[in-house]
Amino acid sequence: MEFKHKPVLLDECIEGLNINPNGIYVDGTLGGGGHSFHIIEKLSENGKLIGIDRDKEAIAASELKLKDFHNKIIYHGNHDDIKRILEELDIDKVDGILLDLGISSYQIDEAERGFSYMLNSKLDMRMNREDKLSAYEVVNKYSEDNLSNIFSDFGEERYSKRIAAKICEVRKIKSIETTHELVSIVRSCIPYKATLEKQHPAKRVFQAIRIEVNSELDKLKEAVIDSVNCLNKSGRLAVITFHSLEDRIVKHAFEELEGKCKCPSDFPVCICKYKSYGKNITKKPIISNELELKENSRARSAKLRIFEKN
C-alpha cells in the first residue's frame, strides 16, 4: 500500500517555525515526509533537515518524497531521543523542531498494522514493528485491573471496568486475535444509547491500547524539555497533539519552561530565582480551519502549540 498521509496544520506549522533558510531543522516524527518537504524546500544549500521516525515504512516513503533534496539526514529512531540523536550527529543546537504526535493515515488504513477498529486484522498497533510489545500481548496478557486502568487513564473510557472484565472472561476460552473480535467485545459492554454516539464505540479503547503499546505518553514531557534545550536562541518547537492527554502534557511543559515567579505579590524583589527558557507563542492552541476540516476530517482533533527559546 502506498504511504499516504496529509500533513495537518501545515501552513500554521511552517509559519510557526519561522524558518531560517540557513538553519538546521528537526522533524522528530517524519512520517511520509509531508511537513518535512515544506520545511526543506525553504532551506538553502547551507540549511539542513534531520528527519526521525520509528517506523521503517515511513522512512522509506519519506526518502522517496525527499529524494531531490541532498541537505537532509534521515534517522531511524524515536522523537524521545532527539537529544541523544543530535549528539550522535555531532550537532549542538538546531533552529527548529517539529513533533507531530498523530498516527499517520497510512498506519490507520493499512489493515495489517492493526490500528483501525474499522478494518479487521491481527492485533498489533506497533509504530516500530521491531518492538516486542503489541496490542495482542496487552489484550491477552495484562491483568484485569491493568487493562481497566489503561482504558480509563489513556482512553478516558467510561465503561473501562466492564470492558476489562469481559476481555478477561473471553480470553479464558480463547485468545483474542483480531481487531474486530476486540470491537465486538467492546460493543457488548456498552449501553445501546452509547453505541449511537458520533464517536465509534471502540475508539477510546483502541486509543488507550495504542498509547500503551507505543509508550506515547511516558517520555513526552521529557521530549518537550529536551527539544527546547536543543534549540538555538529564537529557535522554535512546534508540537501537534491529537487528544487531551497529550495536549495537557505539552501545555504544562510549556508553562514550566516559560517560568513564573513564585514569590508572594507583596515581595519587593524576586528571591525564588525562577528561570525562563523562552516564551509560549500560543497561549491557546491553534486548530484547523473549516477548509482543512472539509479536506481532512482527521485534522479535527489536532492542536498546535509553539514555544520560542530565549
N, C-alpha and C positions, 0 to 999 in steps of 0.2 A: 504494500500500500504506500502511495506517495505521502511523504511527510508534509502535512498542511497545517498551518497554524496562523491565524490572523492576529497580528500583534495588537493588543488593546491599548487605548490611550496613547497612541503612537505620537501624534503631534505634540501632545502635552508632555510626554517624556523627553522628546528631542528639545523642546523649548526649555523645559525644566533643567536639563543637564547643562544648558548654556555652553555649548561645545566650543572649545578652543581648537582650531584646526591643527595645531602642533602638539596637542595634548595626548595623554595616554588614558584610554577608557576601558573599563571592565564591564562586560555583560556577564554577570555571575550566574545567569540562568539562560543560556544561549538559545535553547530550543531549536527551531528551524532557521534561526538567524534573522527573523523579521525585524526586530528592533536593531540588531547589530548592523544590518545592511544600511539602515538610515543613519546610524552613527558614523560608520566608516566612510560613507560617501561624502561626509562633511569634513573628513580629515585630509590634511595634506600628506605628502610622502614622508614628512617628518613625524606625523602623528602615528599612533598605534592603537589597535584594538586587541584586547585579550578576551576571548570567549571561553566560558567554563560551563560544562554541563555533565551531569551524572549519567545521562542516557546516551549510549553509543550510537543509537539510531538517530538521535537528534544531532549528534556531532557530524555524522556522515551527511545528513541533509544540509546542515549549515555550511560545511566545507564546500558543498556543491553550489549553494546560493552565493557564497562569498569568494568563489574561485577566481574572480577577476581582480581581487584585491590582494596585494602582497604584504601590506603592512599590518599583519594580523598574526596572532598566536592562538591556536585552539587547544584547549586543555581538558582532558577527561578528569573531572573532579567534582567537588561539591562547593556551593557558594559558602558553606560553613567554614571552608578552609581558605578563604581569599587571602588572609594574611600570610599563611604558610606558602601558598602558591606563588604570591608575589615575591616572597623571599627566595624561593627556588629559582625564579626567573631573574633574580638579582635586580628587582625593581623596587625602589624605595617608596616612592609616592606616586599616586595617579591623580588625574584631574576630574574623574567622574566614575561612578559605579551605578549600574542598574541591576535591580533584583526584581524579576517578575515571578512571583511566588505561585502563579497558577499552573495548573496542569494543561498540557498542550492539547489542541483539538485532535491531533494525531493519536495521542495516547488514549484519549477517550473513545475515538472512533475505530481504533484498531482492536477488534474483538478479543484477540488472543492476549492482550495486555491485562484484561480483567478489571479495568477501571470502571466500566459502564454498567449501570443497572438496567440499561435498555437492551444491551447485547448479551447473548448467552455465551459464556466461555468458562474456562477453568479459573478459579480464584487465584489472582496473582497480585496486581497493583504495585509491583516494584518499579520505581523510576530507574533504578540501576539494576539491571537484570542479573548482575553478578552478586547482589546481596542475598543472604541466606533466608532472611525472614520475608515471607509472603503472606498474602491475605489468607491462604489456606491454613497456615500454621496458627494465625491469630484466631480464626473462626473455630478450628478444630482442637486446639491445644490450650488456649487460655482458659483460666478458671471463670466460673460464672460471675464472681464479683469483679474480676479484672475486666471482663467484657462489658459489664454494666457500667463500670466507671469510665471506660473508653467511650462508649456510646453517649454517656451523659456529658463528659468533660470535653470531648473533641467534636461531638456531633450535636450537642445540646438537644438530644433526643428525649422527648417526654416519656416514652414507654421503654426506656433503656432496660429496666429490671425485667420486664415482661419478655422482651426480645432475647435478652441474655439467657433467661431460664429456658425458653423454647429452643434455642440453639443447642443448649446442653442436653435437653431431652431428646432432640432429633439425632444428635451425633452419638448417642448411646446405641442407636440402632444401626446407623451407617454414617460414614464420613460425609460432610457437606462439601461437594466437589466444585459446584458451578455457581456463577453469579445469579442465575435465575432460581436455583434452589434457595439461595440466601434471600432473594427478593420475596419468594413465596413464604418463607418463614416470617419475614418482617411484616408482610401484609396480613398474615394470620393473627398477628399480635396487636394490630392497630384497629380501633373502632371504625366502623364503616364511614362515619362522617369525616374522620380524619383522612381517609383514603381519597376523599373528593376534593381535598385542598389542591391548590395550584401546584405546589411542590410535590414531586414524586415521593411516595411514602418511604422509599428506601434511600433517599438522597442523604439524609443525615447519618445513617448507619454506614453507608459506603464512604462518606467523607471521613468519618471517625476512623475506620479501618485503614484508609489510605494514609491518614496522618500518622497513625501508629506504625504502619509498615515502613514508612519513609522518614520517621523521626522528624517530621516537618516543623514542630514547634520547639523541640528540645534545645536547639542552639541558635534560635532565631535572634534573640536579644543580643547574644554574644556576636553573631554575624554582623548585626547592625552596628554595634560599637566598634568592632574590628574594622569594618568598612570605613567608618568615619575617621578612625585613626590612620588609615592608609591614604587619606586624601591630602593633596596639596592645599595650601591656603586658597580659599574661594572655590575649592573643588566641591562637587555636589554628589549626594547619594539620593537616588530615586528608587522608591520601593512601591511595587504594586501588590496589593493583597486582594484576596477573594472571599474571605469570610471574617467574621467579627473577632475570632480568636487571634488570628494573625494581625489584624489591624490594631487591636488593643496593645499587643506586644510592641509593635513598631511605634505607635503613638507614645507609649510610656517611655520607650528607649529614647525617642527624640526629646521628650520633656527632660529626661535625666541628662542628656548630652547638652541641651541648651543651658541648663543650670538655672538655679534660682536661689537668691539669698534666703537663708532660713532664720535670720536674726529677727527678733521682735521689732515691730514697726517703730517703737519709740527709741531704738538704739541710734545714737548719732552717727556711728560708723559701723561698717560691716566687720564682724570678727569671726564669722563662720568660715571665711576663706573658700567659698564655693568657687568652682571652676566651670567656665562655659567653654565648650568646644566648638560652638557655632550657633547658628540660628535655624529655627524651624521655618522654612519658607511657606509651608502650607499649614496654617492654623486649623483649617478644615480640609479634609481630603478632597482631591479633585476626582470627579466621577465622569462617566461617559455622557456625551450629549445625545440628544434624540436621534440624530443622524447615524451615529455609530451604533446605537442600540437597534436601529432598524436593520443595519447591515450585519450585525454580530450580536445576537441575543446573549451570548456567553459573556459579554462585557458588562452585563447588568450589575453584577456584584463587585466589580473592580473598583478599588480605591487607590489613588496615587498620593504618596506623601514624599516631600523633598526636604532635604537638610543640607545647609551650606556650612562648610568648615571655616572657622575663624582663620 
